[in-house]
Amino acid sequence: MQPLPQSVLFCCDHNAVRSPMAEGIMKHFYGTGTYVQSAGVSNDLEIDGFAIAVCQEMGVELSRHRSRSFDEMEKLGDTLGSFDLIVALSPGSQHRALDLTKYYHLTVDYWPIMDPTGIGETRETKLNAYRQSRDQIVTHLVSRWGRPEGK
């Protein structure tokens, strides 16, 4: 296990499912000692209702999340080069994050988290797919930084 970084940026394709889940779960597990944000390659989708539902099951509130892109973060004043760690959760976001290493000294990790958005026909099969993605994120967090007390 590694010590918690000062700041982490989770990223995926749209900042609507995987990266907001990772941001919310990390904050829930490890508190406010680490600055945690999330972004997408694009921000053309709002937070996904199934992502909200499966995170709510573990006490993580995502309904107020507003999707944003890398470009939008920079326009709002977040310097992407100031993050200690960028965790890419999709191949597209990994490519975008690695592009940033041309300009900034960054550590980029890739956690291959399943995209649950196209899986399942019924509400329950969709929820199960989202739970699998959520649980993959939890597994990566715990293996990297340990199980938080009481969680």
ABEGO torsion letter per residue (X at the ends): XBBBBABBBBBBAAGABAAAAAAAAAAAAAEAABBBBBBBABAABBBBAAAAAAAAAAGBBAAABBBBBAAAAAAAGBBAAABABBBBABAAAAAAAAAAAAABBBBBBBBBBBBAAABEABAAAAAAAAAAAAAAAAAAAAAAAEBBBGX
